Amino acid sequence: MMIDRIGSIDPIQSGKKAGQNNKVAAPSKEDSISLSAEAVEKGEIYKAMEIASSAADIRAERIAELRAKIDDPSYISDTILNTTAEKIMEAFGL
């Protein structure tokens, strides 16, 4: 009985099928990423906190001056209280 070979043993033939090429197929679409609104918001908050924490406190002298004024009992008067209250109302748009 004779058995025919399934594949070729020819050393010149590389074993690939005819019509097949060695090129890698290009991806059908580009990679993409999308972020949720919550992730974007948290990223913005993180960035703002990093900027705030890295900023130098350049108003230390002004804060010390204001604390000294507040500790002085003669500084707080009706005029100061009214002016402060008006500035607060203006800040809130009232």
N, CA, C and O atoms as a DFTB+ gen file, in Angstrom:
376 C
 N C O
     1  1       0.834      -1.154       0.000
     2  2       0.000       0.000       0.000
     3  2       0.897       1.242       0.000
     4  3       1.942       1.270       0.651
     5  1       0.469       2.266      -0.743
     6  2       1.248       3.485      -0.876
     7  2       0.473       4.643      -0.238
     8  3      -0.719       4.822      -0.489
     9  1       1.192       5.444       0.613
    10  2       0.570       6.593       1.297
    11  2       1.154       7.860       0.694
    12  3       2.371       8.043       0.657
    13  1       0.284       8.717       0.228
    14  2       0.735       9.999      -0.323
    15  2       1.021      10.974       0.821
    16  3       0.366      10.949       1.863
    17  1       2.005      11.821       0.599
    18  2       2.359      12.814       1.604
    19  2       1.355      13.962       1.586
    20  3       0.832      14.342       0.539
    21  1       1.106      14.495       2.761
    22  2       0.161      15.602       2.878
    23  2       0.828      16.914       2.497
    24  3       0.247      17.689       1.737
    25  1       1.999      17.184       2.983
    26  2       2.700      18.423       2.710
    27  2       3.945      18.167       1.905
    28  3       4.378      17.023       1.760
    29  1       4.526      19.233       1.376
    30  2       5.725      19.112       0.573
    31  2       6.952      19.086       1.470
    32  3       6.954      19.698       2.538
    33  1       7.974      18.396       1.051
    34  2       9.218      18.345       1.790
    35  2      10.276      19.165       1.065
    36  3      11.452      19.114       1.426
    37  1       9.890      19.890       0.088
    38  2      10.811      20.685      -0.709
    39  2      11.456      21.756       0.179
    40  3      10.735      22.563       0.765
    41  1      12.818      21.790       0.300
    42  2      13.473      22.765       1.180
    43  2      13.383      24.199       0.674
    44  3      13.583      25.132       1.452
    45  1      13.094      24.395      -0.579
    46  2      12.976      25.747      -1.123
    47  2      11.650      26.383      -0.732
    48  3      11.565      27.591      -0.511
    49  1      10.654      25.581      -0.654
    50  2       9.339      26.090      -0.290
    51  2       9.313      26.321       1.222
    52  3       9.726      25.449       1.987
    53  1       8.826      27.501       1.664
    54  2       8.918      27.870       3.072
    55  2       7.791      27.327       3.932
    56  3       7.784      27.550       5.143
    57  1       6.886      26.655       3.369
    58  2       5.814      26.089       4.161
    59  2       4.611      26.999       4.292
    60  3       3.625      26.640       4.937
    61  1       4.679      28.161       3.695
    62  2       3.528      29.048       3.779
    63  2       2.617      28.784       2.602
    64  3       3.041      28.266       1.570
    65  1       1.392      29.138       2.768
    66  2       0.408      28.937       1.724
    67  2       0.559      30.004       0.656
    68  3       1.019      31.111       0.936
    69  1       0.188      29.685      -0.517
    70  2       0.267      30.645      -1.612
    71  2      -0.733      31.762      -1.390
    72  3      -1.847      31.522      -0.926
    73  1      -0.341      32.978      -1.718
    74  2      -1.237      34.126      -1.555
    75  2      -1.157      34.763      -0.183
    76  3      -1.790      35.789       0.070
    77  1      -0.402      34.176       0.678
    78  2      -0.271      34.707       2.036
    79  2       0.947      35.619       2.087
    80  3       2.013      35.252       1.593
    81  1       0.802      36.828       2.688
    82  2       1.958      37.712       2.778
    83  2       2.382      37.867       4.231
    84  3       1.642      37.510       5.148
    85  1       3.569      38.397       4.430
    86  2       4.137      38.526       5.767
    87  2       3.852      39.876       6.420
    88  3       4.363      40.134       7.510
    89  1       3.071      40.734       5.807
    90  2       2.783      42.054       6.364
    91  2       1.840      41.936       7.553
    92  3       0.930      41.107       7.583
    93  1       2.093      42.789       8.520
    94  2       1.216      42.844       9.683
    95  2       0.050      43.745       9.323
    96  3       0.235      44.833       8.776
    97  1      -1.119      43.296       9.627
    98  2      -2.312      44.082       9.301
    99  2      -2.357      45.338      10.153
   100  3      -2.086      45.286      11.353
   101  1      -2.694      46.455       9.550
   102  2      -2.811      47.724      10.278
   103  2      -4.029      47.657      11.189
   104  3      -5.042      47.059      10.828
   105  1      -3.938      48.264      12.362
   106  2      -5.092      48.239      13.252
   107  2      -6.283      48.934      12.603
   108  3      -6.127      49.894      11.848
   109  1      -7.444      48.443      12.904
   110  2      -8.635      48.970      12.255
   111  2      -9.010      50.352      12.771
   112  3      -9.603      51.137      12.032
   113  1      -8.684      50.668      14.011
   114  2      -8.960      52.004      14.536
   115  2      -7.914      52.349      15.589
   116  3      -7.213      51.474      16.097
   117  1      -7.819      53.627      15.907
   118  2      -6.828      54.089      16.873
   119  2      -7.312      53.840      18.298
   120  3      -8.511      53.746      18.559
   121  1      -6.353      53.737      19.205
   122  2      -6.698      53.601      20.606
   123  2      -7.240      54.925      21.110
   124  3      -6.848      55.988      20.630
   125  1      -8.127      54.860      22.062
   126  2      -8.670      56.092      22.632
   127  2      -8.949      55.868      24.108
   128  3      -9.021      54.738      24.592
   129  1      -9.101      56.973      24.796
   130  2      -9.395      56.924      26.216
   131  2     -10.456      57.972      26.507
   132  3     -10.469      59.040      25.894
   133  1     -11.324      57.671      27.424
   134  2     -12.333      58.649      27.820
   135  2     -12.408      58.669      29.339
   136  3     -12.303      57.634      29.998
   137  1     -12.588      59.855      29.873
   138  2     -12.649      60.041      31.320
   139  2     -14.051      60.466      31.719
   140  3     -14.717      61.216      31.005
   141  1     -14.479      59.983      32.849
   142  2     -15.785      60.386      33.346
   143  2     -15.703      61.819      33.871
   144  3     -14.619      62.333      34.143
   145  1     -16.854      62.445      34.006
   146  2     -16.904      63.815      34.529
   147  2     -16.338      63.857      35.947
   148  3     -15.679      64.824      36.329
   149  1     -16.594      62.815      36.718
   150  2     -16.087      62.751      38.096
   151  2     -14.555      62.687      38.107
   152  3     -13.911      63.332      38.934
   153  1     -13.979      61.913      37.192
   154  2     -12.516      61.808      37.125
   155  2     -11.884      63.133      36.724
   156  3     -10.843      63.516      37.259
   157  1     -12.510      63.833      35.784
   158  2     -11.996      65.137      35.362
   159  2     -12.057      66.121      36.520
   160  3     -11.111      66.872      36.755
   161  1     -13.181      66.114      37.248
   162  2     -13.340      67.024      38.387
   163  2     -12.297      66.735      39.467
   164  3     -11.689      67.658      40.008
   165  1     -12.094      65.473      39.775
   166  2     -11.096      65.112      40.786
   167  2      -9.692      65.482      40.337
   168  3      -8.862      65.878      41.156
   169  1      -9.418      65.358      39.047
   170  2      -8.118      65.763      38.518
   171  2      -7.891      67.257      38.669
   172  3      -6.793      67.695      39.013
   173  1      -8.936      68.039      38.410
   174  2      -8.818      69.492      38.559
   175  2      -8.608      69.873      40.022
   176  3      -7.812      70.761      40.326
   177  1      -9.317      69.207      40.919
   178  2      -9.153      69.478      42.347
   179  2      -7.742      69.118      42.792
   180  3      -7.113      69.865      43.541
   181  1      -7.249      67.978      42.334
   182  2      -5.890      67.553      42.688
   183  2      -4.866      68.574      42.202
   184  3      -3.942      68.937      42.930
   185  1      -5.040      69.032      40.965
   186  2      -4.106      70.012      40.401
   187  2      -4.146      71.311      41.199
   188  3      -3.099      71.888      41.492
   189  1      -5.347      71.779      41.554
   190  2      -5.470      73.010      42.335
   191  2      -4.819      72.857      43.707
   192  3      -4.166      73.782      44.190
   193  1      -4.993      71.699      44.333
   194  2      -4.390      71.462      45.648
   195  2      -2.868      71.419      45.555
   196  3      -2.181      71.901      46.455
   197  1      -2.337      70.847      44.479
   198  2      -0.887      70.812      44.280
   199  2      -0.331      72.224      44.106
   200  3       0.716      72.555      44.662
   201  1      -1.024      73.044      43.342
   202  2      -0.575      74.423      43.136
   203  2      -0.627      75.195      44.445
   204  3       0.299      75.936      44.773
   205  1      -1.718      75.019      45.195
   206  2      -1.871      75.739      46.465
   207  2      -0.824      75.293      47.486
   208  3      -0.287      76.117      48.227
   209  1      -0.536      74.000      47.524
   210  2       0.431      73.525      48.514
   211  2       1.868      73.904      48.152
   212  3       2.721      74.019      49.032
   213  1       2.136      74.095      46.867
   214  2       3.488      74.458      46.471
   215  2       3.737      75.969      46.524
   216  3       4.884      76.411      46.448
   217  1       2.674      76.755      46.655
   218  2       2.832      78.212      46.698
   219  2       3.387      78.633      48.060
   220  3       3.008      78.090      49.097
   221  1       4.277      79.596      48.030
   222  2       4.871      80.106      49.270
   223  2       3.872      81.032      49.957
   224  3       3.092      81.724      49.301
   225  1       3.909      81.033      51.284
   226  2       3.028      81.908      52.046
   227  2       3.724      83.261      52.170
   228  3       4.530      83.472      53.076
   229  1       3.410      84.165      51.265
   230  2       4.082      85.460      51.226
   231  2       3.360      86.512      52.055
   232  3       3.811      87.654      52.141
   233  1       2.243      86.133      52.665
   234  2       1.468      87.109      53.427
   235  2       1.629      86.934      54.926
   236  3       0.783      87.411      55.682
   237  1       2.657      86.285      55.376
   238  2       2.847      86.027      56.809
   239  2       2.947      87.323      57.592
   240  3       2.425      87.417      58.703
   241  1       3.612      88.326      57.026
   242  2       3.743      89.608      57.732
   243  2       2.387      90.291      57.864
   244  3       2.071      90.861      58.908
   245  1       1.596      90.232      56.810
   246  2       0.260      90.870      56.833
   247  2      -0.651      90.173      57.844
   248  3      -1.412      90.834      58.552
   249  1      -0.579      88.881      57.913
   250  2      -1.390      88.129      58.878
   251  2      -0.982      88.487      60.298
   252  3      -1.841      88.686      61.158
   253  1       0.310      88.571      60.552
   254  2       0.787      88.942      61.889
   255  2       0.321      90.350      62.252
   256  3      -0.046      90.603      63.400
   257  1       0.333      91.266      61.286
   258  2      -0.118      92.641      61.517
   259  2      -1.607      92.683      61.863
   260  3      -2.017      93.396      62.780
   261  1      -2.399      91.930      61.139
   262  2      -3.837      91.898      61.402
   263  2      -4.158      91.253      62.747
   264  3      -5.063      91.702      63.451
   265  1      -3.434      90.222      63.099
   266  2      -3.650      89.597      64.414
   267  2      -3.340      90.577      65.544
   268  3      -4.044      90.619      66.552
   269  1      -2.286      91.356      65.365
   270  2      -1.933      92.360      66.384
   271  2      -3.040      93.406      66.500
   272  3      -3.370      93.831      67.607
   273  1      -3.615      93.825      65.378
   274  2      -4.700      94.810      65.406
   275  2      -5.938      94.252      66.100
   276  3      -6.575      94.942      66.896
   277  1      -6.271      93.008      65.796
   278  2      -7.460      92.402      66.398
   279  2      -7.276      92.218      67.897
   280  3      -8.228      92.384      68.660
   281  1      -6.068      91.879      68.329
   282  2      -5.804      91.706      69.761
   283  2      -5.898      93.025      70.529
   284  3      -6.121      93.021      71.739
   285  1      -5.730      94.145      69.839
   286  2      -5.825      95.465      70.474
   287  2      -7.302      95.817      70.660
   288  3      -8.022      95.954      69.671
   289  1      -7.777      95.969      71.914
   290  2      -9.201      96.239      72.147
   291  2      -9.670      97.577      71.567
   292  3     -10.855      97.713      71.263
   293  1      -8.806      98.548      71.406
   294  2      -9.229      99.834      70.870
   295  2      -9.419      99.794      69.345
   296  3     -10.007     100.715      68.780
   297  1      -8.938      98.761      68.685
   298  2      -9.054      98.670      67.220
   299  2     -10.480      98.354      66.787
   300  3     -10.986      98.942      65.831
   301  1     -11.122      97.438      67.481
   302  2     -12.470      97.030      67.099
   303  2     -13.451      98.103      67.571
   304  3     -13.626      98.324      68.769
   305  1     -14.075      98.754      66.614
   306  2     -15.062      99.789      66.912
   307  2     -16.254      99.583      65.987
   308  3     -16.226      98.720      65.109
   309  1     -17.291     100.374      66.185
   310  2     -18.474     100.258      65.332
   311  2     -18.140     100.567      63.874
   312  3     -18.695      99.954      62.963
   313  1     -17.249     101.500      63.661
   314  2     -16.868     101.856      62.297
   315  2     -16.204     100.668      61.597
   316  3     -16.530     100.356      60.452
   317  1     -15.296     100.025      62.274
   318  2     -14.607      98.855      61.706
   319  2     -15.603      97.730      61.457
   320  3     -15.572      97.102      60.398
   321  1     -16.481      97.467      62.412
   322  2     -17.472      96.402      62.257
   323  2     -18.402      96.680      61.087
   324  3     -18.698      95.776      60.305
   325  1     -18.869      97.922      60.954
   326  2     -19.768      98.267      59.850
   327  2     -19.056      98.144      58.502
   328  3     -19.628      97.622      57.545
   329  1     -17.827      98.616      58.425
   330  2     -17.060      98.515      57.183
   331  2     -16.840      97.053      56.794
   332  3     -16.983      96.681      55.629
   333  1     -16.497      96.240      57.773
   334  2     -16.292      94.812      57.517
   335  2     -17.586      94.149      57.067
   336  3     -17.582      93.361      56.121
   337  1     -18.687      94.459      57.730
   338  2     -19.983      93.885      57.360
   339  2     -20.372      94.290      55.940
   340  3     -20.892      93.468      55.186
   341  1     -20.125      95.543      55.568
   342  2     -20.444      95.997      54.214
   343  2     -19.602      95.258      53.170
   344  3     -20.113      94.892      52.111
   345  1     -18.322      95.038      53.460
   346  2     -17.463      94.323      52.522
   347  2     -17.912      92.865      52.351
   348  3     -17.848      92.304      51.257
   349  1     -18.361      92.276      53.441
   350  2     -18.858      90.892      53.360
   351  2     -20.122      90.848      52.529
   352  3     -20.280      89.942      51.711
   353  1     -21.027      91.796      52.712
   354  2     -22.277      91.838      51.948
   355  2     -21.967      92.057      50.460
   356  3     -22.607      91.442      49.607
   357  1     -21.007      92.913      50.137
   358  2     -20.633      93.156      48.750
   359  2     -20.039      91.903      48.128
   360  3     -20.290      91.608      46.960
   361  1     -19.259      91.171      48.899
   362  2     -18.640      89.940      48.384
   363  2     -19.685      88.905      48.013
   364  3     -19.489      88.142      47.068
   365  1     -20.789      88.868      48.739
   366  2     -21.864      87.907      48.459
   367  2     -22.889      88.489      47.496
   368  3     -23.856      87.815      47.142
   369  1     -22.691      89.728      47.071
   370  2     -23.602      90.337      46.099
   371  2     -24.935      90.749      46.710
   372  3     -25.947      90.810      46.011
   373  1     -24.940      91.022      47.971
   374  2     -26.187      91.412      48.630
   375  2     -26.274      92.895      48.834
   376  3     -27.264      93.387      49.377
